């Protein structure tokens, strides 16, 4: 069976009207006591929402059919697993984080704990606007009581030219179905205040700070190179190019039997170059992923660009494998 590999599902945005304004007070995170009243920021969800964009999945579930959007409800906070936090923050400046569940859906009502001792809760969009601590250095955040930490570096305003919007680092390759992160300066900390165009089509900005931005490509983008345009508050960054890849899985989706060997083939469209991929076994009791868990490989390159992973059955049942493109950020050539 051949199926598209779509690592992220942002269908929770179907619960937001296409022209709704939510007035929200950002959290202020300090290393000590809270100082000063939080600023009030305007979050606007006024871009047309293309429902097809949000049928993307974070996990390849080879045994079960996908639910339709009409059947989907906002995931419970207890299902939160993935924290999207920009890798760079600017002290005293606003930023936006997002939380996803195990299927990649934006998750509301999730408590996020910072190592500085402050806590915040994601709103109905699965995101939260906050003000970064003033003190520079490295901090981390966790989802509720979960142990996994997401680290970020706090920069001083002197280290970042906030008046100039510029992208300094971007991945050479990105998946058509997964998020990508840009680093630079002058982005808007309110994620929705940024505009990112990929091949002239709007991308969805999930999280951002004044020094980094995480976005999801438009759903109807074709594989291959595409120009990236970034703007914020009437400022625009120089246009640059990224290559977007279509990853599809060619595999037998029937349940595995104990001792059975099965090959999973991931076809890569959009480049003839070798690209790094990672497979993660999410049902280790049912199957063993040859080479460990996770397994990192490079695609073959060439006209028939593909990567292969080997599964060995442990007990009769349905296997669950997540495959993603590994990002390799690189400085942009000016």
C-alpha positions as CSV (number, residue, x, y, z in Angstrom):
1,X,0.0,0.0,0.0
2,X,1.3,3.4,-0.9
3,X,0.3,6.3,1.3
4,X,1.4,9.9,1.9
5,X,3.5,10.6,5.0
6,X,2.1,13.6,6.8
7,X,3.8,14.1,10.1
8,X,1.6,16.9,11.4
9,X,-2.1,17.4,11.9
10,X,-3.2,21.0,12.8
11,X,-6.9,20.3,12.4
12,X,-7.7,21.9,15.8
13,X,-7.7,25.2,13.9
14,X,-11.1,24.2,12.4
15,X,-12.6,25.3,15.7
16,X,-11.6,28.9,15.0
17,X,-13.8,31.1,12.9
18,X,-12.1,32.6,9.8
19,X,-12.6,36.2,11.1
20,X,-12.3,36.1,14.9
21,X,-10.3,38.4,17.2
22,X,-9.2,36.9,20.5
23,X,-7.9,39.5,22.9
24,X,-5.3,37.9,25.1
25,X,-2.8,38.9,27.8
26,X,0.6,37.4,27.3
27,X,2.2,35.6,30.2
28,X,5.3,37.3,31.5
29,X,8.1,34.9,32.5
30,X,10.7,36.2,34.9
31,X,13.6,34.6,36.8
32,X,12.3,36.2,39.9
33,X,9.0,37.8,40.9
34,X,6.8,39.2,38.2
35,X,7.5,42.8,37.5
36,X,5.2,45.2,35.8
37,X,1.8,44.6,34.3
38,X,1.8,42.3,31.2
39,X,1.2,44.0,27.9
40,X,-2.0,43.4,26.1
41,X,-1.6,42.0,22.6
42,X,-4.0,41.4,19.8
43,X,-4.2,37.9,18.3
44,X,-6.0,37.9,15.0
45,X,-7.2,34.8,13.3
46,X,-8.4,36.5,10.2
47,X,-6.7,34.6,7.4
48,X,-8.9,32.2,5.3
49,X,-8.5,28.7,6.8
50,X,-8.1,26.0,4.2
51,X,-9.6,23.0,5.9
52,X,-7.5,20.7,3.7
53,X,-4.4,22.0,5.3
54,X,-5.3,20.5,8.6
55,X,-5.6,16.8,7.5
56,X,-2.0,16.2,8.2
57,X,-0.9,13.4,10.5
58,X,2.2,13.3,12.8
59,X,2.2,9.5,12.8
60,X,1.9,6.8,10.1
61,X,-0.9,4.6,11.4
62,X,-0.9,1.8,8.9
63,X,-3.8,-0.2,10.3
64,X,-6.5,2.3,11.1
65,X,-8.5,4.6,8.7
66,X,-8.2,8.3,9.2
67,X,-11.1,10.2,10.9
68,X,-12.8,12.9,9.0
69,X,-12.5,16.5,10.3
70,X,-16.2,16.4,11.3
71,X,-15.4,13.5,13.7
72,X,-12.5,15.3,15.3
73,X,-12.7,17.2,18.6
74,X,-10.1,19.2,20.3
75,X,-7.7,16.7,22.0
76,X,-7.6,16.6,25.8
77,X,-4.8,18.3,27.6
78,X,-3.6,14.9,28.9
79,X,-2.8,13.9,25.3
80,X,-0.2,16.7,24.9
81,X,3.2,15.4,23.8
82,X,5.1,17.9,21.6
83,X,6.1,21.4,22.6
84,X,7.0,23.8,19.9
85,X,9.2,26.5,21.5
86,X,11.4,28.7,19.3
87,X,15.1,27.8,19.8
88,X,15.9,31.5,20.4
89,X,14.1,34.1,22.5
90,X,14.9,37.7,23.1
91,X,14.8,38.8,26.7
92,X,11.8,41.0,27.6
93,X,10.2,40.5,24.2
94,X,7.0,38.6,23.3
95,X,7.0,35.1,21.9
96,X,4.5,32.3,21.0
97,X,4.7,28.6,21.7
98,X,2.4,25.8,20.6
99,X,1.6,22.3,22.0
100,X,0.6,19.2,20.0
101,X,-0.8,15.9,20.9
102,X,0.6,12.5,19.9
103,X,-1.1,12.9,16.5
104,X,0.3,16.3,15.9
105,X,-3.0,18.2,16.7
106,X,-2.8,21.6,18.4
107,X,-3.9,21.0,22.0
108,X,-5.7,23.6,24.2
109,X,-5.6,23.8,28.0
110,X,-2.1,22.4,28.4
111,X,0.1,23.6,31.3
112,X,3.7,24.4,30.2
113,X,6.3,24.8,33.0
114,X,9.5,26.8,32.6
115,X,12.6,26.1,34.5
116,X,12.4,29.7,35.9
117,X,9.4,28.6,37.9
118,X,6.6,30.1,35.8
119,X,3.7,28.3,34.2
120,X,1.3,29.1,31.4
121,X,-1.6,27.4,29.7
122,X,-2.3,27.1,26.0
123,X,-5.4,28.8,24.8
124,X,-8.2,27.4,22.5
125,X,-5.8,27.5,19.5
126,X,-3.2,25.3,21.3
127,X,-0.8,28.2,21.5
128,X,0.3,30.7,24.2
129,X,1.7,34.2,24.0
130,X,4.2,35.1,26.7
131,X,7.1,37.5,27.4
132,X,10.5,36.0,27.6
133,X,12.6,36.4,30.8
134,X,14.9,39.4,30.8
135,X,18.0,37.5,31.9
136,X,20.1,35.9,29.1
137,X,21.0,32.3,29.2
138,X,19.5,28.8,28.5
139,X,16.2,27.8,30.0
140,X,13.9,24.8,29.3
141,X,10.2,24.1,29.3
142,X,8.2,20.9,29.9
143,X,4.6,19.8,29.2
144,X,2.9,19.4,32.6
145,X,4.6,16.7,34.7
146,X,6.3,15.1,31.7
147,X,10.1,14.8,31.9
148,X,11.0,15.7,28.3
149,X,12.7,19.1,28.2
150,X,12.7,21.6,25.3
151,X,15.6,24.1,25.6
152,X,15.8,27.6,24.3
153,X,18.4,30.3,24.5
154,X,17.5,33.8,25.7
155,X,19.4,36.5,23.9
156,X,19.7,40.2,24.9
157,X,18.2,42.9,22.7
158,X,21.8,44.1,22.0
159,X,22.5,40.7,20.3
160,X,19.6,41.0,17.9
161,X,18.8,43.8,15.5
162,X,15.1,44.0,16.1
163,X,14.6,46.9,13.7
164,X,15.8,44.8,10.7
165,X,13.8,41.7,9.6
166,X,16.2,39.1,8.3
167,X,16.4,35.3,8.0
168,X,19.9,34.1,8.7
169,X,19.5,30.3,8.9
170,X,17.0,28.0,7.3
171,X,16.9,24.2,6.4
172,X,17.9,23.3,2.9
173,X,15.2,20.7,2.7
174,X,11.8,20.6,4.4
175,X,8.8,18.2,4.2
176,X,5.7,19.3,2.5
177,X,3.8,17.9,5.5
178,X,5.8,19.0,8.4
179,X,6.9,22.2,10.1
180,X,10.2,24.1,9.5
181,X,12.0,26.6,11.6
182,X,13.8,29.8,10.6
183,X,16.3,31.8,12.6
184,X,17.1,35.4,12.2
185,X,16.0,38.7,13.7
186,X,13.1,41.1,13.6
187,X,10.3,38.5,13.5
188,X,7.1,39.3,15.4
189,X,6.7,37.6,18.7
190,X,3.0,37.2,18.2
191,X,3.0,34.3,15.7
192,X,-0.1,35.5,13.9
193,X,1.4,38.9,13.2
194,X,4.0,37.3,10.9
195,X,3.3,36.5,7.2
196,X,5.2,33.7,5.6
197,X,4.7,33.0,1.9
198,X,6.0,29.7,0.4
199,X,5.9,29.8,-3.4
200,X,3.5,32.8,-3.1
201,X,1.1,30.8,-0.9
202,X,0.5,31.5,2.8
203,X,2.1,29.2,5.4
204,X,0.7,28.8,8.9
205,X,3.0,30.2,11.6
206,X,2.7,28.0,14.7
207,X,5.3,29.6,17.0
208,X,7.6,32.5,16.9
209,X,9.9,34.9,18.8
210,X,11.8,38.0,17.8
211,X,14.7,35.7,16.7
212,X,13.0,32.5,15.4
213,X,9.9,31.3,13.7
214,X,8.2,27.9,13.2
215,X,5.8,27.5,10.2
216,X,3.8,24.8,8.3
217,X,4.0,24.8,4.5
218,X,0.8,25.4,2.5
219,X,-1.1,22.2,1.7
220,X,-1.2,22.7,-2.1
221,X,2.5,23.3,-2.6
222,X,4.3,21.2,-5.2
223,X,7.5,19.3,-4.4
224,X,10.7,21.1,-5.3
225,X,12.3,24.5,-4.8
226,X,10.1,27.4,-3.6
227,X,10.8,31.0,-2.7
228,X,10.2,32.0,0.9
229,X,9.0,35.5,1.8
230,X,8.7,36.7,5.4
231,X,7.2,39.9,6.6
232,X,6.1,41.5,9.9
233,X,4.8,44.9,10.8
234,X,5.3,46.3,7.3
235,X,8.9,45.0,7.2
236,X,10.1,42.3,4.8
237,X,13.1,40.0,4.8
238,X,15.1,39.3,1.6
239,X,13.6,36.5,-0.4
240,X,15.4,33.1,-0.3
241,X,14.7,29.6,-1.5
242,X,14.1,26.2,0.2
243,X,13.4,22.8,-1.3
244,X,10.2,21.0,-0.2
245,X,10.0,17.3,-0.4
246,X,7.0,14.9,-0.8
247,X,7.6,11.7,1.3
248,X,5.4,8.7,0.7
249,X,5.4,5.2,2.2
250,X,5.2,2.1,0.1
251,X,4.5,-0.8,2.4
252,X,2.2,-3.8,3.2
253,X,-0.2,-2.5,5.9
254,X,-1.4,-5.9,7.0
255,X,-0.6,-7.0,10.6
256,X,2.8,-8.5,11.2
257,X,3.3,-12.1,12.3
258,X,6.0,-13.1,14.8
259,X,9.4,-13.5,13.1
260,X,8.1,-11.9,9.8
261,X,10.5,-9.5,8.0
262,X,9.0,-6.6,6.2
263,X,10.6,-3.7,4.2
264,X,9.2,-0.2,4.4
265,X,10.1,2.0,1.5
266,X,10.0,5.8,1.7
267,X,9.9,7.5,-1.7
268,X,11.3,11.0,-1.9
269,X,10.1,13.5,-4.5
270,X,11.4,17.0,-5.0
271,X,15.2,16.4,-5.1
272,X,17.7,14.0,-6.5
273,X,20.0,14.6,-3.6
274,X,20.4,12.3,-0.6
275,X,18.4,13.5,2.4
276,X,18.5,12.3,6.0
277,X,15.5,10.4,7.4
278,X,14.6,9.1,10.8
279,X,12.3,6.2,11.6
280,X,10.9,5.7,15.1
281,X,9.1,2.6,16.3
282,X,6.0,3.5,18.3
283,X,4.9,-0.1,18.9
284,X,8.0,-2.0,20.0
285,X,6.0,-4.9,21.5
286,X,4.6,-5.7,18.1
287,X,7.7,-5.2,15.9
288,X,11.4,-4.5,16.1
289,X,13.0,-1.8,13.9
290,X,16.2,-3.2,12.5
291,X,19.2,-1.1,13.5
292,X,17.7,0.3,16.8
293,X,15.1,2.8,17.7
294,X,15.2,5.4,16.3
295,X,17.0,4.5,13.0
296,X,18.6,7.2,10.9
297,X,19.4,6.6,7.2
298,X,20.0,8.7,4.1
299,X,18.0,8.2,1.0
300,X,19.6,6.8,-2.1
301,X,19.6,10.0,-4.1
302,X,19.1,10.0,-7.9
303,X,16.0,9.8,-10.0
304,X,14.5,7.0,-7.9
305,X,15.2,8.6,-4.6
306,X,14.2,6.3,-1.7
307,X,15.1,5.0,1.7
308,X,14.3,1.6,3.2
309,X,13.6,0.4,6.7
310,X,13.4,-3.2,7.9
311,X,10.8,-4.4,10.4
312,X,10.8,-7.8,12.3
313,X,7.6,-9.0,13.8
314,X,7.6,-9.8,17.5
315,X,4.0,-10.7,18.1
316,X,0.9,-10.6,15.9
317,X,-0.5,-7.1,15.6
318,X,-0.5,-3.7,13.9
319,X,2.8,-1.9,13.8
320,X,3.2,1.9,14.2
321,X,6.1,3.7,12.6
322,X,6.9,7.4,12.5
323,X,9.2,8.6,9.7
324,X,10.4,12.2,9.4
325,X,12.9,14.3,7.5
326,X,15.7,15.4,9.7
327,X,16.2,19.2,9.4
328,X,19.7,20.5,8.6
329,X,19.7,24.2,9.2
330,X,22.4,26.1,7.2
331,X,23.3,29.8,6.9
332,X,21.7,31.5,3.9
333,X,24.0,32.6,1.1
334,X,23.7,36.3,0.5
